Amino acid sequence: MVTTRVLVAYATRNRATAGIAERIGADLISAGLDVQVAPAKAVHTVRGYDACVLGSAIYAGRWEHDAREFADRFGDDLAGHPVWVFSSGPLDRSAEERDIPPVDTARAAAEKVHARGHRTFGGRLREDARGFFGLARRMGRRGAADYRDEQAIDSWAHELARELGADGSPTDGSPTGRPPSGEPSS
Ligand SMILES: Cc1cc2nc3c(=O)[nH]c(=O)nc-3n(C[C@H](O)[C@H](O)[C@H](O)COP(=O)(O)O)c2cc1C
């Protein structure tokens, strides 16, 4: 049996999106797929992959440069392969309550990679995030907050695995055994 090889590429500033990408990767591995998770900037070729997931944090209403550039670099190579994109952004529960459409730059990138679908997940704000104090003042926030929704991430990853024909179905809700922290593992 040939195992489907999936690349999960992400663009992040403060690792919240990295944590989501790593969780998606772990879910896909649990479903029996062969997965590499990597920063979009570090990817030099998509040859050898059968499918791809591309994610980016949203800052000031835009996808990160590395994710946009990934779509520019590999859009043609990914034509004909299943691709999905996700955004990490809202610092509230809105992404759990409704489907949040892609920002313009995400939509443009999704078109370039011929994405089958887009999903917005809640984000995380760290105390030391760049621009945090200005944003916090504007949003009336005092502290850090993590709105990443593990269940939503897992269930989206399982949908992707099903579309890729993977037969494994991890359903215990914690395939990684840890939250999508995005912290470098020690
Ligand atoms: C200065 C600043 C601007 C932001 N702008 C947006 C925005 O326009 N839309 C949005 O949904 N989230 C916005 N966010 C929230 C981030 O997208 C969220 O914290 C994300 O999870 C960060 O991902 P990262 O840790 O991978 O960089 C902003 C956060 C900061 C600190």
The ligand as an ORCA input file, in Angstrom:
! r2SCAN-3c Opt
* xyz 0 1
  C      -0.539     43.389     16.352
  C      -1.522     42.282     16.100
  C      -2.436     42.381     15.040
  C      -3.383     41.362     14.811
  N      -4.284     41.487     13.795
  C      -5.237     40.532     13.609
  C      -6.216     40.660     12.566
  O      -6.243     41.606     11.797
  N      -7.145     39.679     12.437
  C      -7.172     38.589     13.264
  O      -8.038     37.732     13.125
  N      -6.226     38.427     14.237
  C      -5.280     39.367     14.433
  N      -4.335     39.220     15.412
  C      -4.324     38.007     16.215
  C      -3.288     37.001     15.696
  O      -3.574     36.634     14.392
  C      -3.324     35.756     16.598
  O      -2.799     36.108     17.839
  C      -2.572     34.601     15.965
  O      -2.977     33.390     16.574
  C      -1.071     34.789     16.113
  O      -0.424     33.731     15.454
  P       1.125     33.432     15.617
  O       1.390     33.253     17.105
  O       1.324     32.191     14.841
  O       1.876     34.594     15.068
  C      -3.394     40.226     15.657
  C      -2.450     40.107     16.699
  C      -1.523     41.120     16.939
  C      -0.547     40.974     18.075
*
